[in-house]
Amino acid sequence: MNLSTPAILEEYDTAVPEKDAIRALLIDDDVEDAFLFSRLVSHSKQMDFSLDICRSLDAAAELLATRQYDVVYVDYWFGFETSIGFVLDETKLKRPPLIIITSLDTPDIRRCAYRAGAAGFLSKDNLSVQAIESVTLAILGAKADPC
């Protein structure tokens, strides 16, 4: 009886899976929330995030006009205003998919975000690296070869 490991399995076991490279923009006026988000994506096992952070919608619009991103994460609330107008404008310009992030996860806010053109939604109450990966992969599709 031969109990040796086939060579193909040995190669598979030692190979380090390649991460998908994701160029992302986070738009959030709350420094602590932005820091938390950046820490979470730095622990991603599936994606290698290159994350730019912007604290205003106007500055973000300028960045989006000059830089290429795969995905944009945008906070729902900016002071007393929402980012819905920004989402509408950017969706019309056919820019990268926008994912809304908010601590007010209600059906009305989700409906409003999706109607404005948001491609995805993340709740700050349940924010984790797994949630970010899942939504991002669902929107962008897996770049890696299928299993």
DOROGU-368087 format. One line per 10 residues: number of its first residue (from 1); their letters; for each residue x, y negated, z of N, C-alpha, C. Coordinates in Angstrom, 1 decimal. Layout:
// residues N
NUM> a> X/Y/Z/X/Y/Z/X/Y/Z | ...
// end
This chain:
// residues 147
1> mnlstpaile> 0.8/1.2/0.0/0.0/0.0/0.0/0.9/-1.2/0.0 | 0.7/-2.1/-0.9/1.5/-3.3/-1.1/0.8/-4.5/-0.4 | 1.4/-5.1/0.6/0.8/-6.2/1.3/1.4/-7.5/1.0 | 2.2/-7.6/0.0/2.9/-8.9/-0.4/1.8/-9.8/-1.0 | 2.1/-11.1/-0.9/1.3/-12.1/-1.4/1.6/-12.3/-2.9 | 0.6/-12.3/-3.8/0.9/-12.6/-5.2/1.5/-13.9/-5.3 | 2.4/-14.1/-6.3/3.1/-15.3/-6.6/2.2/-16.5/-6.8 | 1.1/-16.3/-7.5/0.2/-17.4/-7.8/-0.4/-17.9/-6.5 | -0.7/-17.1/-5.5/-1.2/-17.6/-4.2/-0.1/-18.3/-3.4 | 1.1/-17.8/-3.5/2.2/-18.5/-2.8/2.3/-19.9/-3.3
11> eydtavpekd> 2.2/-20.1/-4.6/2.3/-21.5/-5.2/1.2/-22.3/-4.7 | 0.0/-21.7/-4.7/-1.2/-22.5/-4.3/-1.1/-22.9/-2.8 | -0.6/-22.0/-2.0/-0.6/-22.3/-0.5/0.4/-23.4/-0.2 | 1.5/-23.5/-1.0/2.5/-24.5/-0.7/2.3/-25.8/-1.5 | 1.5/-25.8/-2.5/1.3/-27.0/-3.3/0.5/-28.0/-2.4 | 0.9/-29.3/-2.5/0.2/-30.4/-1.8/-0.8/-30.9/-2.8 | -2.1/-30.9/-2.5/-3.1/-31.4/-3.5/-2.9/-32.9/-3.7 | -3.0/-33.3/-5.0/-2.8/-34.6/-5.4/-4.1/-35.4/-5.1 | -3.9/-36.6/-4.5/-5.0/-37.5/-4.1/-5.4/-38.3/-5.3 | -6.7/-38.6/-5.5/-7.2/-39.5/-6.5/-6.8/-40.9/-6.1
21> airalliddd> -6.2/-41.7/-7.0/-5.8/-43.1/-6.7/-7.0/-44.0/-6.9 | -7.4/-44.7/-5.9/-8.5/-45.6/-6.0/-8.1/-47.0/-5.7 | -8.3/-47.9/-6.6/-8.1/-49.3/-6.4/-9.4/-49.9/-6.0 | -9.4/-50.4/-4.8/-10.7/-50.9/-4.2/-10.6/-52.3/-3.6 | -11.7/-53.0/-3.6/-11.8/-54.3/-3.0/-12.9/-54.2/-1.9 | -12.5/-54.7/-0.7/-13.4/-54.8/0.4/-13.7/-56.3/0.6 | -15.0/-56.7/0.6/-15.4/-58.0/0.9/-16.2/-58.1/2.2 | -15.6/-58.6/3.2/-16.2/-58.7/4.5/-15.6/-59.9/5.3 | -16.5/-60.7/5.8/-16.1/-61.9/6.6/-15.7/-61.6/8.0 | -15.9/-60.4/8.5/-15.6/-60.0/9.8/-14.2/-59.3/9.9
31> vedaflfsrl> -13.3/-59.9/10.5/-11.9/-59.4/10.5/-11.8/-58.0/11.1 | -12.5/-57.8/12.2/-12.5/-56.5/12.9/-13.1/-55.4/12.1 | -14.2/-55.7/11.4/-14.8/-54.7/10.5/-13.9/-54.4/9.3 | -13.2/-55.4/8.8/-12.3/-55.2/7.7/-11.1/-54.3/8.2 | -10.6/-54.6/9.3/-9.5/-53.8/9.9/-10.0/-52.4/10.1 | -11.1/-52.1/10.7/-11.6/-50.8/10.9/-11.8/-50.0/9.5 | -12.3/-50.7/8.5/-12.5/-50.1/7.2/-11.1/-49.7/6.7 | -10.2/-50.6/6.7/-8.9/-50.3/6.2/-8.2/-49.1/6.9 | -8.4/-49.1/8.2/-7.8/-48.0/9.0/-8.5/-46.6/8.6 | -9.8/-46.7/8.4/-10.5/-45.4/8.0/-9.9/-44.9/6.6
41> vshskqmdfs> -9.9/-45.8/5.6/-9.5/-45.3/4.3/-8.0/-44.9/4.3 | -7.2/-45.4/5.2/-5.8/-45.0/5.2/-5.6/-43.6/5.7 | -6.7/-43.0/6.3/-6.7/-41.6/6.7/-7.4/-40.7/5.8 | -7.7/-41.2/4.6/-8.4/-40.3/3.6/-7.4/-39.2/3.2 | -8.0/-38.0/3.1/-7.3/-36.8/2.6/-7.5/-36.6/1.2 | -8.6/-37.2/0.6/-9.0/-36.9/-0.8/-8.5/-38.0/-1.7 | -8.4/-39.3/-1.2/-8.1/-40.4/-2.0/-7.0/-41.2/-1.5 | -6.2/-41.8/-2.4/-5.1/-42.7/-2.1/-5.7/-44.1/-2.4 | -6.1/-44.8/-1.3/-6.7/-46.1/-1.5/-5.7/-47.2/-1.6 | -5.8/-48.1/-2.6/-5.1/-49.3/-2.7/-6.2/-50.4/-2.4
51> ldicrsldaa> -6.2/-50.9/-1.2/-7.3/-51.8/-0.8/-6.9/-53.2/-0.7 | -7.6/-54.1/-1.4/-7.5/-55.5/-1.2/-8.7/-56.0/-0.4 | -8.5/-56.9/0.5/-9.5/-57.4/1.4/-9.8/-58.9/1.1 | -11.0/-59.3/1.0/-11.4/-60.6/0.7/-12.5/-61.0/1.7 | -12.4/-62.3/2.2/-13.3/-62.7/3.3/-14.4/-63.6/2.8 | -14.5/-63.9/1.5/-15.6/-64.7/1.0/-16.1/-64.2/-0.3 | -17.4/-64.4/-0.6/-17.9/-63.9/-1.9/-17.4/-64.7/-3.1 | -17.1/-66.0/-2.9/-16.6/-66.8/-4.0/-15.2/-66.4/-4.3 | -14.3/-66.1/-3.3/-13.0/-65.7/-3.6/-13.0/-64.3/-4.2 | -14.0/-63.5/-3.8/-14.1/-62.1/-4.4/-14.5/-62.2/-5.9
61> aellatrqyd> -15.4/-63.1/-6.2/-15.8/-63.3/-7.6/-14.5/-63.6/-8.5 | -13.7/-64.5/-7.9/-12.4/-64.9/-8.6/-11.5/-63.7/-8.8 | -11.4/-62.9/-7.8/-10.5/-61.7/-7.9/-11.1/-60.7/-8.9 | -12.4/-60.5/-8.9/-13.0/-59.6/-9.8/-12.9/-60.0/-11.3 | -12.7/-61.3/-11.5/-12.6/-61.8/-12.8/-11.1/-61.6/-13.4 | -10.2/-61.4/-12.4/-8.8/-61.3/-12.9/-8.1/-60.0/-12.6 | -8.7/-59.2/-11.7/-8.1/-57.9/-11.4/-9.0/-56.7/-11.7 | -8.5/-55.6/-11.9/-9.2/-54.4/-12.1/-9.4/-53.6/-10.8 | -10.6/-53.2/-10.5/-10.9/-52.3/-9.4/-11.7/-51.2/-9.8 | -11.6/-50.1/-9.1/-12.5/-48.9/-9.4/-13.8/-49.0/-8.7
71> vvyvdywfgf> -13.8/-49.6/-7.5/-15.0/-49.8/-6.7/-14.8/-51.0/-5.8 | -16.0/-51.6/-5.4/-16.0/-52.7/-4.5/-17.0/-52.4/-3.4 | -16.5/-52.6/-2.1/-17.3/-52.4/-0.9/-17.6/-53.9/-0.5 | -18.9/-54.1/-0.3/-19.3/-55.5/0.1/-20.2/-55.5/1.3 | -19.9/-56.3/2.3/-20.8/-56.4/3.5/-22.1/-57.0/3.1 | -23.2/-56.6/3.7/-24.5/-57.1/3.4/-24.7/-58.6/3.9 | -24.2/-58.8/5.1/-24.4/-60.2/5.7/-23.1/-61.0/5.7 | -23.3/-62.2/5.2/-22.2/-63.2/5.3/-22.8/-64.5/5.9 | -22.6/-64.6/7.2/-23.2/-65.6/8.0/-24.7/-65.4/8.1 | -25.4/-66.4/7.6/-26.9/-66.3/7.6/-27.4/-65.9/6.2
81> etsigfvlde> -26.5/-65.6/5.3/-26.9/-65.2/3.9/-26.6/-63.7/3.7 | -27.2/-63.1/2.7/-26.9/-61.8/2.3/-26.0/-61.8/1.1 | -25.4/-60.7/0.7/-24.6/-60.6/-0.5/-25.4/-60.2/-1.7 | -26.7/-60.2/-1.6/-27.6/-59.7/-2.7/-27.4/-60.5/-4.0 | -27.3/-61.8/-3.9/-27.1/-62.7/-5.0/-25.8/-62.3/-5.7 | -24.8/-62.1/-4.9/-23.5/-61.7/-5.4/-23.6/-60.4/-6.2 | -24.3/-59.4/-5.6/-24.4/-58.1/-6.2/-25.1/-58.2/-7.5 | -26.2/-59.0/-7.6/-26.9/-59.3/-8.8/-26.0/-59.9/-9.9 | -25.2/-60.9/-9.5/-24.3/-61.5/-10.5/-23.3/-60.6/-11.0 | -22.7/-59.8/-10.1/-21.6/-58.9/-10.5/-22.1/-57.7/-11.3
91> tklkrpplii> -23.3/-57.3/-11.0/-23.9/-56.2/-11.8/-24.2/-56.6/-13.2 | -24.6/-57.9/-13.4/-24.9/-58.4/-14.8/-23.6/-58.5/-15.6 | -22.5/-58.7/-14.9/-21.2/-58.9/-15.6/-20.5/-57.5/-15.8 | -21.2/-56.4/-15.5/-20.7/-55.1/-15.7/-19.3/-54.8/-15.0 | -19.2/-55.3/-13.8/-18.0/-55.2/-13.0/-18.0/-53.8/-12.4 | -17.0/-53.4/-11.6/-17.0/-52.1/-10.9/-18.2/-51.9/-10.0 | -18.5/-50.6/-9.8/-19.6/-50.3/-8.9/-19.5/-50.9/-7.5 | -20.6/-51.4/-7.0/-20.6/-52.1/-5.7/-21.3/-51.2/-4.7 | -20.6/-51.0/-3.5/-21.2/-50.3/-2.4/-21.5/-51.2/-1.3 | -22.7/-51.3/-0.8/-23.1/-52.2/0.3/-22.8/-51.5/1.6
101> itsldtpdir> -22.2/-52.3/2.5/-21.9/-51.8/3.9/-22.7/-52.7/4.8 | -23.4/-52.1/5.8/-24.2/-53.0/6.7/-24.4/-52.2/8.1 | -24.6/-53.0/9.1/-25.0/-52.4/10.4/-26.5/-52.4/10.5 | -27.2/-53.0/9.6/-28.7/-53.0/9.6/-29.1/-52.0/8.5 | -29.2/-50.8/8.9/-29.5/-49.7/7.9/-31.0/-49.5/8.0 | -31.8/-50.2/7.2/-33.2/-50.1/7.2/-33.7/-49.7/5.7 | -34.8/-49.1/5.6/-35.3/-48.8/4.2/-35.4/-50.0/3.4 | -35.9/-51.1/3.9/-36.0/-52.4/3.2/-34.7/-52.9/2.7 | -33.7/-52.9/3.5/-32.4/-53.4/3.1/-31.8/-52.4/2.0 | -31.9/-51.1/2.2/-31.4/-50.2/1.2/-32.1/-50.4/-0.1
111> rcayragaag> -33.4/-50.6/-0.1/-34.2/-50.8/-1.3/-33.8/-52.1/-2.0 | -33.6/-53.1/-1.3/-33.2/-54.4/-1.8/-31.8/-54.3/-2.4 | -30.9/-53.6/-1.8/-29.5/-53.4/-2.3/-29.5/-52.7/-3.6 | -30.3/-51.6/-3.6/-30.3/-50.8/-4.9/-31.0/-51.5/-6.0 | -32.0/-52.2/-5.7/-32.7/-53.0/-6.7/-31.8/-54.1/-7.3 | -30.9/-54.6/-6.5/-30.0/-55.7/-6.9/-28.9/-55.1/-7.8 | -28.7/-53.8/-7.7/-27.7/-53.1/-8.6/-26.6/-52.4/-7.8 | -26.7/-52.3/-6.5/-25.7/-51.6/-5.7/-25.7/-50.2/-6.1 | -24.5/-49.6/-6.2/-24.4/-48.2/-6.6/-24.4/-47.2/-5.4 | -24.2/-47.8/-4.2/-24.1/-47.0/-3.1/-24.3/-47.8/-1.8
121> flskdnlsvq> -24.4/-47.1/-0.7/-24.8/-47.7/0.6/-24.0/-47.0/1.7 | -23.4/-47.7/2.6/-22.8/-47.2/3.8/-23.3/-47.9/5.0 | -23.6/-47.2/6.1/-24.1/-47.7/7.3/-22.8/-47.9/8.2 | -22.6/-49.1/8.8/-21.5/-49.3/9.7/-21.7/-48.4/11.0 | -22.9/-48.1/11.3/-23.2/-47.3/12.5/-22.6/-45.9/12.4 | -22.5/-45.4/11.2/-22.1/-44.0/10.9/-20.8/-44.0/10.0 | -20.1/-45.1/10.0/-18.9/-45.2/9.1/-17.8/-44.3/9.6 | -17.4/-43.5/8.6/-16.3/-42.6/8.9/-15.5/-42.4/7.5 | -14.3/-41.9/7.6/-13.6/-41.7/6.4/-14.3/-40.7/5.5 | -15.0/-39.7/6.1/-15.8/-38.7/5.3/-16.9/-39.4/4.6
131> aiesvtlail> -17.6/-40.3/5.2/-18.7/-41.0/4.6/-18.2/-41.9/3.4 | -17.1/-42.6/3.7/-16.6/-43.4/2.6/-16.2/-42.6/1.4 | -15.5/-41.4/1.7/-15.1/-40.5/0.6/-16.3/-40.0/-0.1 | -17.3/-39.6/0.6/-18.5/-39.0/-0.1/-19.2/-39.9/-1.0 | -19.4/-41.1/-0.5/-20.1/-42.1/-1.4/-19.2/-42.5/-2.5 | -17.9/-42.7/-2.3/-17.0/-43.1/-3.4/-16.9/-42.0/-4.4 | -16.7/-40.8/-4.0/-16.7/-39.7/-5.0/-18.0/-39.5/-5.7 | -19.1/-39.7/-5.1/-20.4/-39.5/-5.8/-20.5/-40.6/-6.8 | -20.0/-41.8/-6.6/-20.2/-42.9/-7.5/-19.2/-42.8/-8.7 | -17.9/-42.5/-8.3/-16.9/-42.5/-9.3/-16.7/-41.2/-10.0
141> gakadpc> -17.2/-40.1/-9.4/-17.0/-38.8/-9.9/-15.6/-38.3/-9.5 | -15.4/-37.0/-9.3/-14.1/-36.5/-8.9/-13.2/-36.6/-10.1 | -12.0/-37.2/-9.9/-11.0/-37.3/-11.0/-10.2/-36.0/-11.1 | -10.2/-35.3/-10.0/-9.3/-34.1/-10.0/-10.0/-33.0/-10.8 | -9.2/-32.0/-11.2/-9.7/-30.8/-11.9/-10.7/-30.1/-11.0 | -11.7/-29.5/-11.5/-12.6/-28.7/-10.7/-11.9/-27.5/-10.1 | -12.4/-27.0/-9.0/-11.9/-25.8/-8.3/-12.0/-24.6/-9.1
// end
